[in-house]
Amino acid sequence: MSNHVTVHSAQGVLTLTLTRSDKMNALTSAMYATLADALIGSEVDPAVRVIVIRGEGAIFTAGNDLAEFAALAVGTAAVGESQVVRFLRALAACTKPVVAAVNGRAVGVGTTMLLHCDFVVLSDDALLSTPFVNLALVPEAASSLLLPARIGYARAFEMFALGKPISAAQALAWGIANRVVPPADLHGEAHQVAGLLAKQAAGSLKMTKQLMQQAAAVTAQMNVEGVQFAERLRSPEAREAFAAFAEKRAPDFSQFAA
């Protein structure tokens, strides 16, 4: 499929692969649209029993395409029901098991989306980071609710506030991931797990997943985050952050009041 996402279905497994490796698989609006369409379509496709999300190349994803973010920050693009919102809502609402295969860096949404996946396999060189505050933004994907619940407030605050990456070993110990494997084994391991899940009772898996999810709380938190995220994108701090990124310098937030 076009838009730097390939969609492949075989033996009950729908595989979504990010293929913008020349740009570190940074996610564009078009890529989010393809991912959202595939997830929504899988809900009514009985041939799909499990979904695998993976990245091509050395990096899972560098997160959102910052050029698109910068356009929002300076007001040259409209803020509304964006494709990233469609994708995150579709992922959160997905009733079928989702397996993530994470190689190399997983930045921003590349990490927060894992909180909505049911089985996460990391390569042993994976690095997970949530540098929202570094860009003068706030967390998304209900991660401000889900990450503290998963790893504790102190760890989650450090990840959000400082944006420093955690290793695959830390992610495994903290409960973000199920398994860590050598890079060469990553995709094989993820698809082996997907194959096992595809053989399980689909109705039972669906109900088990629904019982474990906090659907109402997640949706409510996404709504709150979405409003604040849009406000932050238009803030002077965000404009400074994106200008600094483009100019390859450190941002100067000291000029702005709290």
CYANA upper distance limits for C-alpha pairs under 8 A (distance plus 0.5 A):
  1 MET  CA      5 VAL  CA      6.58
  1 MET  CA      6 THR  CA      5.27
  1 MET  CA      7 VAL  CA      6.58
  2 SER  CA      6 THR  CA      7.46
  3 ASN  CA     30 ALA  CA      6.22
  3 ASN  CA     31 MET  CA      5.87
  3 ASN  CA     34 THR  CA      7.63
  4 HIS  CA     18 LEU  CA      6.52
  4 HIS  CA     19 THR  CA      5.27
  4 HIS  CA     20 ARG  CA      5.76
  4 HIS  CA     31 MET  CA      6.72
  5 VAL  CA     16 LEU  CA      7.14
  5 VAL  CA     17 THR  CA      5.97
  5 VAL  CA     18 LEU  CA      5.23
  5 VAL  CA     19 THR  CA      6.00
  5 VAL  CA     20 ARG  CA      8.19
  5 VAL  CA     31 MET  CA      6.65
  5 VAL  CA     34 THR  CA      7.31
  5 VAL  CA     35 LEU  CA      7.87
  6 THR  CA     15 THR  CA      8.34
  6 THR  CA     16 LEU  CA      6.27
  6 THR  CA     17 THR  CA      5.68
  6 THR  CA     18 LEU  CA      7.25
  6 THR  CA     19 THR  CA      7.51
  7 VAL  CA     14 LEU  CA      7.53
  7 VAL  CA     15 THR  CA      6.31
  7 VAL  CA     16 LEU  CA      5.38
  7 VAL  CA     17 THR  CA      7.19
  7 VAL  CA     38 ALA  CA      7.96
  8 HIS  CA     14 LEU  CA      6.20
  8 HIS  CA     15 THR  CA      5.63
  8 HIS  CA     16 LEU  CA      7.18
  9 SER  CA     13 VAL  CA      6.10
  9 SER  CA     14 LEU  CA      4.81
  9 SER  CA     15 THR  CA      6.65
  9 SER  CA     48 VAL  CA      7.89
 10 ALA  CA     14 LEU  CA      7.14
 11 GLN  CA     47 ALA  CA      8.45
 11 GLN  CA    195 GLY  CA      8.44
 12 GLY  CA     47 ALA  CA      6.00
 12 GLY  CA     48 VAL  CA      5.21
 12 GLY  CA     49 ARG  CA      5.51
 12 GLY  CA     50 VAL  CA      6.87
 12 GLY  CA    195 GLY  CA      8.36
 12 GLY  CA    198 ALA  CA      6.53
 13 VAL  CA     48 VAL  CA      6.28
 13 VAL  CA     49 ARG  CA      6.56
 13 VAL  CA     50 VAL  CA      5.40
 13 VAL  CA     51 ILE  CA      6.15
 13 VAL  CA     52 VAL  CA      7.58
 13 VAL  CA    194 ALA  CA      7.24
 13 VAL  CA    195 GLY  CA      7.70
 13 VAL  CA    198 ALA  CA      7.50
 14 LEU  CA     42 SER  CA      8.49
 14 LEU  CA     48 VAL  CA      6.56
 14 LEU  CA     49 ARG  CA      8.25
 14 LEU  CA     50 VAL  CA      6.74
 14 LEU  CA     51 ILE  CA      5.21
 14 LEU  CA     52 VAL  CA      6.67
 15 THR  CA     51 ILE  CA      6.34
 15 THR  CA     52 VAL  CA      5.19
 15 THR  CA     53 ILE  CA      6.58
 15 THR  CA     54 ARG  CA      8.10
 16 LEU  CA     35 LEU  CA      7.76
 16 LEU  CA     51 ILE  CA      8.01
 16 LEU  CA     52 VAL  CA      6.57
 16 LEU  CA     53 ILE  CA      5.41
 16 LEU  CA     54 ARG  CA      6.83
 17 THR  CA     53 ILE  CA      6.53
 17 THR  CA     54 ARG  CA      5.43
 17 THR  CA     55 GLY  CA      5.77
 17 THR  CA     56 GLU  CA      6.97
 18 LEU  CA     25 ASN  CA      6.58
 18 LEU  CA     54 ARG  CA      6.89
 18 LEU  CA     55 GLY  CA      5.10
 18 LEU  CA     56 GLU  CA      6.31
 18 LEU  CA     60 PHE  CA      8.19
 18 LEU  CA     61 THR  CA      8.36
 19 THR  CA     25 ASN  CA      6.88
 19 THR  CA     55 GLY  CA      7.05
 19 THR  CA     56 GLU  CA      5.74
 19 THR  CA     57 GLY  CA      8.29
 20 ARG  CA     24 MET  CA      6.91
 20 ARG  CA     25 ASN  CA      4.88
 20 ARG  CA     26 ALA  CA      7.46
 20 ARG  CA     56 GLU  CA      7.97
 21 SER  CA     25 ASN  CA      5.34
 21 SER  CA     55 GLY  CA      8.43
 21 SER  CA     56 GLU  CA      6.56
 21 SER  CA     57 GLY  CA      6.02
 21 SER  CA     58 ALA  CA      8.07
 21 SER  CA     59 ILE  CA      7.77
 24 MET  CA     58 ALA  CA      8.38
 24 MET  CA     59 ILE  CA      6.36
 24 MET  CA     60 PHE  CA      8.03
 24 MET  CA     61 THR  CA      6.34
 24 MET  CA     62 ALA  CA      6.09
 25 ASN  CA     55 GLY  CA      7.59
 25 ASN  CA     56 GLU  CA      8.20
 25 ASN  CA     59 ILE  CA      7.43
 25 ASN  CA     60 PHE  CA      7.13
 25 ASN  CA     61 THR  CA      5.11
 25 ASN  CA     62 ALA  CA      6.56
 25 ASN  CA     63 GLY  CA      8.10
 26 ALA  CA     61 THR  CA      6.00
 26 ALA  CA     62 ALA  CA      5.38
 26 ALA  CA     63 GLY  CA      5.68
 26 ALA  CA     64 ASN  CA      5.95
 26 ALA  CA     65 ASP  CA      5.49
 27 LEU  CA     31 MET  CA      6.45
 27 LEU  CA     32 TYR  CA      7.25
 27 LEU  CA     61 THR  CA      7.75
 27 LEU  CA     62 ALA  CA      8.12
 27 LEU  CA     63 GLY  CA      6.44
 27 LEU  CA     64 ASN  CA      5.25
 27 LEU  CA     65 ASP  CA      5.75
 28 THR  CA     32 TYR  CA      6.82
 28 THR  CA     64 ASN  CA      7.02
 28 THR  CA     65 ASP  CA      5.98
 28 THR  CA     68 GLU  CA      7.83
 29 SER  CA     33 ALA  CA      6.69
 29 SER  CA     82 SER  CA      8.05
 29 SER  CA     83 GLN  CA      6.07
 29 SER  CA     84 VAL  CA      7.11
 30 ALA  CA     34 THR  CA      6.90
 30 ALA  CA     83 GLN  CA      7.99
 31 MET  CA     35 LEU  CA      6.75
 32 TYR  CA     36 ALA  CA      6.47
 32 TYR  CA     83 GLN  CA      5.89
 32 TYR  CA     84 VAL  CA      5.89
 32 TYR  CA     86 ARG  CA      8.18
 32 TYR  CA     87 PHE  CA      6.31
 33 ALA  CA     37 ASP  CA      6.54
 33 ALA  CA     83 GLN  CA      5.74
 33 ALA  CA     84 VAL  CA      7.91
 33 ALA  CA     86 ARG  CA      7.90
 33 ALA  CA     87 PHE  CA      7.40
 34 THR  CA     38 ALA  CA      6.66
 35 LEU  CA     39 LEU  CA      6.74
 35 LEU  CA     87 PHE  CA      6.78
 36 ALA  CA     40 ILE  CA      6.56
 36 ALA  CA     83 GLN  CA      7.96
 36 ALA  CA     86 ARG  CA      6.42
 36 ALA  CA     87 PHE  CA      4.75
 36 ALA  CA     88 LEU  CA      8.28
 36 ALA  CA     90 ALA  CA      6.53
 36 ALA  CA     91 LEU  CA      8.17
 37 ASP  CA     41 GLY  CA      6.40
 37 ASP  CA     87 PHE  CA      8.47
 38 ALA  CA     42 SER  CA      6.56
 39 LEU  CA     43 GLU  CA      7.31
 39 LEU  CA     87 PHE  CA      8.35
 39 LEU  CA     90 ALA  CA      6.65
 39 LEU  CA     91 LEU  CA      7.30
 39 LEU  CA     94 CYS  CA      7.47
 40 ILE  CA     44 VAL  CA      8.14
 40 ILE  CA     90 ALA  CA      6.64
 40 ILE  CA     94 CYS  CA      8.19
 41 GLY  CA     45 ASP  CA      6.96
 42 SER  CA     46 PRO  CA      8.22
 42 SER  CA     48 VAL  CA      6.51
 43 GLU  CA     94 CYS  CA      7.60
 43 GLU  CA     95 THR  CA      7.61
 43 GLU  CA     96 LYS  CA      8.00
 49 ARG  CA     96 LYS  CA      6.78
 49 ARG  CA     97 PRO  CA      7.89
 49 ARG  CA    197 LEU  CA      8.36
 49 ARG  CA    198 ALA  CA      5.88
 49 ARG  CA    202 ALA  CA      7.24
 50 VAL  CA     96 LYS  CA      6.29
 50 VAL  CA     97 PRO  CA      5.62
 50 VAL  CA     98 VAL  CA      6.56
 50 VAL  CA     99 VAL  CA      8.09
 50 VAL  CA    194 ALA  CA      6.63
 50 VAL  CA    197 LEU  CA      7.31
 50 VAL  CA    198 ALA  CA      6.32
 51 ILE  CA     96 LYS  CA      7.63
 51 ILE  CA     97 PRO  CA      6.77
 51 ILE  CA     98 VAL  CA      5.24
 51 ILE  CA     99 VAL  CA      6.58
 51 ILE  CA    194 ALA  CA      7.91
 52 VAL  CA     98 VAL  CA      6.30
 52 VAL  CA     99 VAL  CA      5.17
 52 VAL  CA    100 ALA  CA      6.18
 52 VAL  CA    101 ALA  CA      7.79
 52 VAL  CA    190 ALA  CA      7.97
 52 VAL  CA    191 HIS  CA      7.94
 52 VAL  CA    194 ALA  CA      7.64
 53 ILE  CA     98 VAL  CA      7.93
 53 ILE  CA     99 VAL  CA      6.81
 53 ILE  CA    100 ALA  CA      5.36
 53 ILE  CA    101 ALA  CA      6.76
 54 ARG  CA     60 PHE  CA      7.13
 54 ARG  CA    100 ALA  CA      6.55
 54 ARG  CA    101 ALA  CA      5.44
 54 ARG  CA    102 VAL  CA      6.82
 54 ARG  CA    187 HIS  CA      8.37
 55 GLY  CA     59 ILE  CA      7.12
 55 GLY  CA     60 PHE  CA      4.95
 55 GLY  CA     61 THR  CA      7.30
 55 GLY  CA    101 ALA  CA      7.99
 55 GLY  CA    102 VAL  CA      7.55
 55 GLY  CA    103 ASN  CA      7.61
 56 GLU  CA     60 PHE  CA      7.45
 58 ALA  CA    103 ASN  CA      6.87
 58 ALA  CA    104 GLY  CA      6.30
 59 ILE  CA    102 VAL  CA      8.39
 59 ILE  CA    103 ASN  CA      6.00
 59 ILE  CA    104 GLY  CA      5.03
 59 ILE  CA    105 ARG  CA      5.67
 59 ILE  CA    106 ALA  CA      7.64
 60 PHE  CA    102 VAL  CA      5.92
 60 PHE  CA    103 ASN  CA      5.58
 60 PHE  CA    104 GLY  CA      6.46
 60 PHE  CA    105 ARG  CA      6.33
 60 PHE  CA    106 ALA  CA      6.05
 60 PHE  CA    110 GLY  CA      7.71
 61 THR  CA    105 ARG  CA      6.87
 61 THR  CA    106 ALA  CA      5.70
 61 THR  CA    107 VAL  CA      6.82
 61 THR  CA    110 GLY  CA      6.19
 62 ALA  CA    105 ARG  CA      7.10
 62 ALA  CA    106 ALA  CA      6.49
 62 ALA  CA    107 VAL  CA      5.41
 62 ALA  CA    108 GLY  CA      7.93
 62 ALA  CA    110 GLY  CA      7.48
 63 GLY  CA    106 ALA  CA      7.47
 63 GLY  CA    107 VAL  CA      5.37
 63 GLY  CA    108 GLY  CA      5.66
 63 GLY  CA    109 VAL  CA      5.86
 63 GLY  CA    110 GLY  CA      5.92
 64 ASN  CA     68 GLU  CA      8.40
 64 ASN  CA     69 PHE  CA      8.00
 64 ASN  CA    108 GLY  CA      7.90
 64 ASN  CA    109 VAL  CA      7.47
 65 ASP  CA     69 PHE  CA      7.17
 66 LEU  CA     70 ALA  CA      6.45
 66 LEU  CA    242 PHE  CA      8.05
 67 ALA  CA     71 ALA  CA      6.84
 68 GLU  CA     72 LEU  CA      6.99
 69 PHE  CA     73 ALA  CA      6.69
 69 PHE  CA    233 LEU  CA      7.91
 70 ALA  CA     74 VAL  CA      6.84
 70 ALA  CA    239 ARG  CA      7.71
 70 ALA  CA    242 PHE  CA      6.35
 71 ALA  CA     75 GLY  CA      6.61
 71 ALA  CA     76 THR  CA      5.61
 71 ALA  CA     77 ALA  CA      6.01
 72 LEU  CA     76 THR  CA      6.47
 72 LEU  CA     77 ALA  CA      5.44
 72 LEU  CA     78 ALA  CA      7.11
 72 LEU  CA     79 VAL  CA      7.30
 72 LEU  CA    233 LEU  CA      7.00
 72 LEU  CA    234 ARG  CA      7.45
 73 ALA  CA    233 LEU  CA      5.39
 73 ALA  CA    234 ARG  CA      5.13
 73 ALA  CA    235 SER  CA      7.66
 73 ALA  CA    238 ALA  CA      7.06
 73 ALA  CA    239 ARG  CA      6.23
 74 VAL  CA    234 ARG  CA      7.24
 74 VAL  CA    239 ARG  CA      7.23
 75 GLY  CA    234 ARG  CA      7.70
 79 VAL  CA    230 ALA  CA      7.34
 81 GLU  CA     85 VAL  CA      6.82
 81 GLU  CA     86 ARG  CA      7.79
 82 SER  CA     86 ARG  CA      7.01
 83 GLN  CA     87 PHE  CA      6.64
 84 VAL  CA     88 LEU  CA      6.64
 85 VAL  CA     89 ARG  CA      6.53
 86 ARG  CA     90 ALA  CA      6.52
 87 PHE  CA     91 LEU  CA      6.55
 88 LEU  CA     92 ALA  CA      6.54
 88 LEU  CA    113 MET  CA      7.85
 88 LEU  CA    141 ALA  CA      6.61
 89 ARG  CA     93 ALA  CA      6.53
 89 ARG  CA    219 THR  CA      8.33
 90 ALA  CA     94 CYS  CA      6.35
 91 LEU  CA    113 MET  CA      8.34
 91 LEU  CA    116 HIS  CA      7.06
 91 LEU  CA    117 CYS  CA      8.38
 92 ALA  CA    116 HIS  CA      6.17
 92 ALA  CA    215 ALA  CA      8.31
 92 ALA  CA    218 VAL  CA      8.39
 93 ALA  CA    215 ALA  CA      8.08
 95 THR  CA    206 LYS  CA      5.94
 95 THR  CA    209 LYS  CA      7.44
 95 THR  CA    210 GLN  CA      7.54
 96 LYS  CA    202 ALA  CA      8.40
 96 LYS  CA    205 LEU  CA      7.95
 96 LYS  CA    206 LYS  CA      6.45
 96 LYS  CA    209 LYS  CA      8.47
 97 PRO  CA    117 CYS  CA      7.94
 97 PRO  CA    118 ASP  CA      6.38
 97 PRO  CA    119 PHE  CA      8.32
 97 PRO  CA    197 LEU  CA      8.04
 97 PRO  CA    205 LEU  CA      7.93
 97 PRO  CA    206 LYS  CA      8.11
 97 PRO  CA    209 LYS  CA      8.22
 98 VAL  CA    117 CYS  CA      5.54
 98 VAL  CA    118 ASP  CA      5.78
 98 VAL  CA    119 PHE  CA      7.03
 99 VAL  CA    117 CYS  CA      6.48
 99 VAL  CA    118 ASP  CA      6.48
 99 VAL  CA    119 PHE  CA      5.23
 99 VAL  CA    120 VAL  CA      6.27
 99 VAL  CA    121 VAL  CA      8.10
 99 VAL  CA    190 ALA  CA      7.22
 99 VAL  CA    193 VAL  CA      8.35
 99 VAL  CA    194 ALA  CA      7.17
100 ALA  CA    114 LEU  CA      7.48
100 ALA  CA    117 CYS  CA      7.00
100 ALA  CA    119 PHE  CA      6.86
100 ALA  CA    120 VAL  CA      5.30
100 ALA  CA    121 VAL  CA      6.57
100 ALA  CA    190 ALA  CA      7.62
101 ALA  CA    120 VAL  CA      6.79
101 ALA  CA    121 VAL  CA      5.51
101 ALA  CA    122 LEU  CA      6.51
101 ALA  CA    123 SER  CA      8.33
101 ALA  CA    186 LEU  CA      6.97
101 ALA  CA    187 HIS  CA      6.82
101 ALA  CA    190 ALA  CA      6.37
102 VAL  CA    106 ALA  CA      7.64
102 VAL  CA    120 VAL  CA      8.04
102 VAL  CA    121 VAL  CA      6.74
102 VAL  CA    122 LEU  CA      5.30
102 VAL  CA    123 SER  CA      6.73
102 VAL  CA    126 ALA  CA      7.27
102 VAL  CA    186 LEU  CA      8.20
103 ASN  CA    122 LEU  CA      6.70
103 ASN  CA    123 SER  CA      5.65
103 ASN  CA    125 ASP  CA      7.59
103 ASN  CA    126 ALA  CA      5.94
103 ASN  CA    183 PRO  CA      7.29
103 ASN  CA    186 LEU  CA      7.96
104 GLY  CA    123 SER  CA      7.45
104 GLY  CA    125 ASP  CA      6.13
104 GLY  CA    126 ALA  CA      4.61
104 GLY  CA    127 LEU  CA      6.46
105 ARG  CA    126 ALA  CA      6.09
105 ARG  CA    127 LEU  CA      5.31
105 ARG  CA    128 LEU  CA      6.58
105 ARG  CA    129 SER  CA      8.40
106 ALA  CA    110 GLY  CA      5.03
106 ALA  CA    111 THR  CA      5.91
106 ALA  CA    126 ALA  CA      7.83
106 ALA  CA    127 LEU  CA      6.66
106 ALA  CA    128 LEU  CA      5.40
106 ALA  CA    129 SER  CA      6.90
107 VAL  CA    111 THR  CA      6.32
107 VAL  CA    128 LEU  CA      6.54
107 VAL  CA    129 SER  CA      5.47
107 VAL  CA    130 THR  CA      6.45
107 VAL  CA    131 PRO  CA      7.87
108 GLY  CA    112 THR  CA      6.83
108 GLY  CA    129 SER  CA      6.52
108 GLY  CA    130 THR  CA      4.87
108 GLY  CA    131 PRO  CA      6.60
108 GLY  CA    132 PHE  CA      7.33
109 VAL  CA    113 MET  CA      6.10
109 VAL  CA    130 THR  CA      8.03
109 VAL  CA    140 GLU  CA      8.09
109 VAL  CA    141 ALA  CA      8.07
110 GLY  CA    114 LEU  CA      7.58
110 GLY  CA    128 LEU  CA      8.31
111 THR  CA    115 LEU  CA      7.95
111 THR  CA    128 LEU  CA      6.33
111 THR  CA    129 SER  CA      6.90
111 THR  CA    130 THR  CA      7.20
112 THR  CA    116 HIS  CA      8.17
112 THR  CA    130 THR  CA      8.01
112 THR  CA    140 GLU  CA      7.89
112 THR  CA    141 ALA  CA      6.75
112 THR  CA    143 SER  CA      6.38
113 MET  CA    117 CYS  CA      7.33
113 MET  CA    141 ALA  CA      7.34
114 LEU  CA    120 VAL  CA      7.42
114 LEU  CA    176 ILE  CA      7.97
115 LEU  CA    143 SER  CA      7.81
115 LEU  CA    146 LEU  CA      7.29
115 LEU  CA    147 LEU  CA      7.75
115 LEU  CA    176 ILE  CA      7.63
119 PHE  CA    177 ALA  CA      7.61
119 PHE  CA    178 ASN  CA      6.63
120 VAL  CA    176 ILE  CA      7.92
120 VAL  CA    177 ALA  CA      5.29
120 VAL  CA    178 ASN  CA      5.83
120 VAL  CA    179 ARG  CA      7.27
121 VAL  CA    177 ALA  CA      6.65
121 VAL  CA    178 ASN  CA      6.45
121 VAL  CA    179 ARG  CA      5.41
121 VAL  CA    180 VAL  CA      6.36
121 VAL  CA    181 VAL  CA      7.91
121 VAL  CA    186 LEU  CA      7.47
121 VAL  CA    189 GLU  CA      8.02
121 VAL  CA    190 ALA  CA      6.75
122 LEU  CA    126 ALA  CA      6.62
122 LEU  CA    168 ALA  CA      6.81
122 LEU  CA    177 ALA  CA      7.40
122 LEU  CA    179 ARG  CA      6.74
122 LEU  CA    180 VAL  CA      5.26
122 LEU  CA    181 VAL  CA      6.86
122 LEU  CA    186 LEU  CA      7.38
123 SER  CA    168 ALA  CA      7.59
123 SER  CA    180 VAL  CA      6.04
123 SER  CA    181 VAL  CA      5.54
123 SER  CA    182 PRO  CA      5.86
123 SER  CA    183 PRO  CA      5.25
123 SER  CA    185 ASP  CA      8.39
123 SER  CA    186 LEU  CA      6.27
124 ASP  CA    168 ALA  CA      6.12
124 ASP  CA    169 ALA  CA      7.78
124 ASP  CA    180 VAL  CA      6.06
124 ASP  CA    181 VAL  CA      6.06
124 ASP  CA    182 PRO  CA      5.93
124 ASP  CA    183 PRO  CA      7.04
125 ASP  CA    167 SER  CA      7.87
125 ASP  CA    168 ALA  CA      7.10
125 ASP  CA    182 PRO  CA      8.32
125 ASP  CA    183 PRO  CA      7.74
126 ALA  CA    167 SER  CA      6.68
126 ALA  CA    168 ALA  CA      5.71
127 LEU  CA    165 PRO  CA      6.11
127 LEU  CA    166 ILE  CA      6.04
127 LEU  CA    167 SER  CA      5.38
127 LEU  CA    168 ALA  CA      6.61
128 LEU  CA    165 PRO  CA      5.56
128 LEU  CA    166 ILE  CA      5.77
128 LEU  CA    167 SER  CA      7.07
128 LEU  CA    168 ALA  CA      8.00
128 LEU  CA    171 ALA  CA      8.26
129 SER  CA    159 MET  CA      7.24
129 SER  CA    163 GLY  CA      6.41
129 SER  CA    164 LYS  CA      6.48
129 SER  CA    165 PRO  CA      4.76
129 SER  CA    166 ILE  CA      6.94
130 THR  CA    139 PRO  CA      8.25
130 THR  CA    159 MET  CA      6.51
130 THR  CA    160 PHE  CA      6.05
130 THR  CA    163 GLY  CA      5.77
130 THR  CA    164 LYS  CA      8.00
130 THR  CA    165 PRO  CA      7.98
131 PRO  CA    135 LEU  CA      7.27
131 PRO  CA    159 MET  CA      7.94
131 PRO  CA    160 PHE  CA      6.57
131 PRO  CA    161 ALA  CA      7.96
131 PRO  CA    162 LEU  CA      7.42
131 PRO  CA    163 GLY  CA      4.40
131 PRO  CA    164 LYS  CA      7.63
132 PHE  CA    136 ALA  CA      6.87
132 PHE  CA    137 LEU  CA      5.41
132 PHE  CA    138 VAL  CA      5.90
132 PHE  CA    139 PRO  CA      6.44
132 PHE  CA    160 PHE  CA      6.89
132 PHE  CA    161 ALA  CA      8.24
132 PHE  CA    163 GLY  CA      7.50
133 VAL  CA    137 LEU  CA      5.66
133 VAL  CA    138 VAL  CA      6.59
133 VAL  CA    160 PHE  CA      6.91
133 VAL  CA    161 ALA  CA      6.19
133 VAL  CA    162 LEU  CA      7.72
133 VAL  CA    163 GLY  CA      7.63
134 ASN  CA    161 ALA  CA      8.07
134 ASN  CA    162 LEU  CA      7.58
134 ASN  CA    163 GLY  CA      7.00
134 ASN  CA    241 ALA  CA      7.98
135 LEU  CA    237 GLU  CA      8.48
135 LEU  CA    238 ALA  CA      6.51
135 LEU  CA    241 ALA  CA      5.73
135 LEU  CA    242 PHE  CA      7.54
136 ALA  CA    232 ARG  CA      7.30
136 ALA  CA    233 LEU  CA      8.37
136 ALA  CA    237 GLU  CA      6.20
136 ALA  CA    238 ALA  CA      5.44
136 ALA  CA    241 ALA  CA      7.06
137 LEU  CA    229 PHE  CA      6.65
137 LEU  CA    232 ARG  CA      5.90
137 LEU  CA    233 LEU  CA      7.08
137 LEU  CA    238 ALA  CA      7.32
138 VAL  CA    225 GLU  CA      7.77
138 VAL  CA    228 GLN  CA      7.66
138 VAL  CA    229 PHE  CA      6.20
138 VAL  CA    232 ARG  CA      7.79
139 PRO  CA    143 SER  CA      6.63
139 PRO  CA    144 SER  CA      6.40
139 PRO  CA    160 PHE  CA      7.84
139 PRO  CA    225 GLU  CA      7.40
139 PRO  CA    229 PHE  CA      8.05
140 GLU  CA    144 SER  CA      7.50
140 GLU  CA    222 MET  CA      7.16
140 GLU  CA    225 GLU  CA      6.26
140 GLU  CA    226 GLY  CA      7.42
140 GLU  CA    229 PHE  CA      7.88
141 ALA  CA    222 MET  CA      6.27
141 ALA  CA    225 GLU  CA      8.31
142 ALA  CA    146 LEU  CA      6.64
142 ALA  CA    218 VAL  CA      6.18
142 ALA  CA    219 THR  CA      7.98
142 ALA  CA    221 GLN  CA      5.73
142 ALA  CA    222 MET  CA      5.29
142 ALA  CA    225 GLU  CA      7.52
143 SER  CA    147 LEU  CA      5.67
143 SER  CA    148 PRO  CA      8.40
144 SER  CA    148 PRO  CA      7.31
144 SER  CA    221 GLN  CA      8.29
145 LEU  CA    149 ALA  CA      6.95
145 LEU  CA    218 VAL  CA      7.96
145 LEU  CA    221 GLN  CA      7.44
146 LEU  CA    150 ARG  CA      6.58
146 LEU  CA    218 VAL  CA      8.44
147 LEU  CA    151 ILE  CA      6.53
147 LEU  CA    152 GLY  CA      7.83
147 LEU  CA    153 TYR  CA      8.47
147 LEU  CA    156 ALA  CA      6.43
148 PRO  CA    152 GLY  CA      4.95
148 PRO  CA    153 TYR  CA      5.05
148 PRO  CA    154 ALA  CA      8.24
148 PRO  CA    155 ARG  CA      7.93
148 PRO  CA    156 ALA  CA      5.69
148 PRO  CA    157 PHE  CA      8.22
149 ALA  CA    153 TYR  CA      7.88
150 ARG  CA    174 TRP  CA      8.06
150 ARG  CA    175 GLY  CA      7.15
150 ARG  CA    176 ILE  CA      7.66
151 ILE  CA    155 ARG  CA      6.81
151 ILE  CA    156 ALA  CA      6.99
151 ILE  CA    174 TRP  CA      6.04
151 ILE  CA    175 GLY  CA      7.24
151 ILE  CA    176 ILE  CA      8.16
152 GLY  CA    156 ALA  CA      6.66
153 TYR  CA    157 PHE  CA      6.37
154 ALA  CA    158 GLU  CA      6.84
155 ARG  CA    159 MET  CA      6.80
156 ALA  CA    160 PHE  CA      6.69
157 PHE  CA    161 ALA  CA      6.18
158 GLU  CA    162 LEU  CA      6.10
158 GLU  CA    163 GLY  CA      7.72
158 GLU  CA    164 LYS  CA      8.38
159 MET  CA    163 GLY  CA      5.59
159 MET  CA    164 LYS  CA      6.59
159 MET  CA    165 PRO  CA      7.80
166 ILE  CA    170 GLN  CA      6.59
166 ILE  CA    171 ALA  CA      7.18
167 SER  CA    171 ALA  CA      6.72
168 ALA  CA    172 LEU  CA      6.63
168 ALA  CA    177 ALA  CA      8.47
168 ALA  CA    180 VAL  CA      7.15
169 ALA  CA    173 ALA  CA      6.70
169 ALA  CA    180 VAL  CA      7.78
170 GLN  CA    174 TRP  CA      6.47
171 ALA  CA    175 GLY  CA      6.68
171 ALA  CA    176 ILE  CA      5.56
171 ALA  CA    177 ALA  CA      6.25
172 LEU  CA    176 ILE  CA      6.35
172 LEU  CA    177 ALA  CA      5.21
172 LEU  CA    178 ASN  CA      6.74
172 LEU  CA    179 ARG  CA      7.15
172 LEU  CA    180 VAL  CA      7.62
173 ALA  CA    177 ALA  CA      8.50
181 VAL  CA    185 ASP  CA      6.66
181 VAL  CA    186 LEU  CA      6.53
181 VAL  CA    189 GLU  CA      8.40
182 PRO  CA    186 LEU  CA      6.94
185 ASP  CA    189 GLU  CA      6.46
186 LEU  CA    190 ALA  CA      6.75
187 HIS  CA    191 HIS  CA      6.62
188 GLY  CA    192 GLN  CA      6.54
189 GLU  CA    193 VAL  CA      6.76
190 ALA  CA    194 ALA  CA      6.68
191 HIS  CA    195 GLY  CA      6.46
192 GLN  CA    196 LEU  CA      6.87
193 VAL  CA    197 LEU  CA      6.78
194 ALA  CA    198 ALA  CA      6.54
195 GLY  CA    199 LYS  CA      7.09
196 LEU  CA    200 GLN  CA      7.37
198 ALA  CA    202 ALA  CA      8.03
200 GLN  CA    205 LEU  CA      7.80
201 ALA  CA    205 LEU  CA      6.74
202 ALA  CA    206 LYS  CA      6.60
203 GLY  CA    207 MET  CA      6.76
204 SER  CA    208 THR  CA      6.50
205 LEU  CA    209 LYS  CA      6.58
206 LYS  CA    210 GLN  CA      6.76
207 MET  CA    211 LEU  CA      6.61
208 THR  CA    212 MET  CA      6.82
209 LYS  CA    213 GLN  CA      6.76
210 GLN  CA    215 ALA  CA      8.41
214 GLN  CA    218 VAL  CA      6.44
215 ALA  CA    219 THR  CA      6.62
216 ALA  CA    220 ALA  CA      6.65
217 ALA  CA    221 GLN  CA      6.60
218 VAL  CA    222 MET  CA      6.62
219 THR  CA    223 ASN  CA      6.80
220 ALA  CA    224 VAL  CA      6.95
221 GLN  CA    225 GLU  CA      6.54
222 MET  CA    226 GLY  CA      6.37
223 ASN  CA    227 VAL  CA      7.02
224 VAL  CA    228 GLN  CA      7.01
225 GLU  CA    229 PHE  CA      6.28
226 GLY  CA    230 ALA  CA      6.66
227 VAL  CA    231 GLU  CA      6.88
228 GLN  CA    232 ARG  CA      6.59
229 PHE  CA    233 LEU  CA      6.68
230 ALA  CA    234 ARG  CA      7.27
231 GLU  CA    235 SER  CA      7.01
232 ARG  CA    237 GLU  CA      8.39
232 ARG  CA    238 ALA  CA      7.02
233 LEU  CA    238 ALA  CA      6.20
233 LEU  CA    239 ARG  CA      8.14
234 ARG  CA    238 ALA  CA      7.19
234 ARG  CA    239 ARG  CA      7.72
235 SER  CA    239 ARG  CA      6.99
236 PRO  CA    240 GLU  CA      6.71
236 PRO  CA    256 PHE  CA      8.38
237 GLU  CA    241 ALA  CA      6.67
237 GLU  CA    253 PHE  CA      6.96
237 GLU  CA    256 PHE  CA      7.51
238 ALA  CA    242 PHE  CA      6.70
239 ARG  CA    243 ALA  CA      6.54
240 GLU  CA    244 ALA  CA      6.50
240 GLU  CA    251 PRO  CA      6.74
240 GLU  CA    252 ASP  CA      7.73
240 GLU  CA    253 PHE  CA      8.07
241 ALA  CA    245 PHE  CA      6.73
241 ALA  CA    251 PRO  CA      5.88
241 ALA  CA    252 ASP  CA      8.43
242 PHE  CA    246 ALA  CA      6.70
243 ALA  CA    247 GLU  CA      6.60
243 ALA  CA    251 PRO  CA      8.44
244 ALA  CA    248 LYS  CA      6.34
244 ALA  CA    249 ARG  CA      5.56
244 ALA  CA    250 ALA  CA      6.37
244 ALA  CA    251 PRO  CA      5.62
245 PHE  CA    249 ARG  CA      6.78
245 PHE  CA    250 ALA  CA      7.93
245 PHE  CA    251 PRO  CA      8.17
